[in-house]
Amino acid sequence: MSRKSKIDPVLKIKAVEDILVGKKGVCEVARKLRVDESTVRGWRLIYLSGGPTALANQSRNKVYSKEIKLKAVRDYLDHKGSLRDISQKYGIRNKLQLRSWIKDYNTHGEIKSRGSGGGSYMRKTRKTTYEERLEIVQDCLANDKNYGATAKKYECSYQQVRNWVKRYENMGSAGLEDRRGKRAGSLPSRTKEEEMRDRIAELERKNRYLQMENDLLKKVRELEMKDRYL
């Protein structure tokens, strides 16, 4: 599929170079060329990652290898840079493309090439027992935290595996307990944040109990006063 642009490549290059030297701003260029500001930012990113020639019209969409996709996604998940930084590092034309890969990978744990450089085959989350989560985490740690391979092996999502490993590292095996639906404070605290949350929840319960006692005593006094005048 063709990706010809209505804007001449020479004008794109000149516009980006004006922005880079501070001669013009993104808003000014976008207004003059009658395009969105996000489009101009995209040109800038392409220029920075591939030089002036990268802004030339392309006969087809750029194809990214599975290896590049995985490296870019993992760099972002490991906080090694912003979307723009990582897009520039790997020569990704549009940070929205990187955002899409991250979303799919976080949710489903696997990226495979499909057609012209986009898309992925997805893996859904699934319910697990405590014992299964513990086995999955230990297997993942034994294999250098290969979240993607572990997710594929146990047929769960990348994000599930990553979250379980992080909780295990921070809280031990207790971090793998499913505490959804449990009343705050009914189980031992696993972190300082949970301890503080449980203390607050306990104080709120005590306050509600005292309020109920006060309301009851008030009602009793009202009934006693009423009886005296009968």
Protein Blocks (a to p, Z undefined) as FASTA:
>chain_A
ZZbdfbdfklmmmmmmmmmnomacfklmmmmnopafklmmmmmmmmmmnojmlmpccfbd
cdddfklmmmmmmmmmnopacfklmmmmnopablklmmmmmmmmmmnopacdehjhiajd
ddddddddfklmmmmmmmmmmnoopaklmmmmnopafklmmmmmmmmmmnojmlmpcfeh
iaghiaccfbfklmmmmmmmmmmmmmmmmmmmmmmmmmmmmmmmmmmmZZ
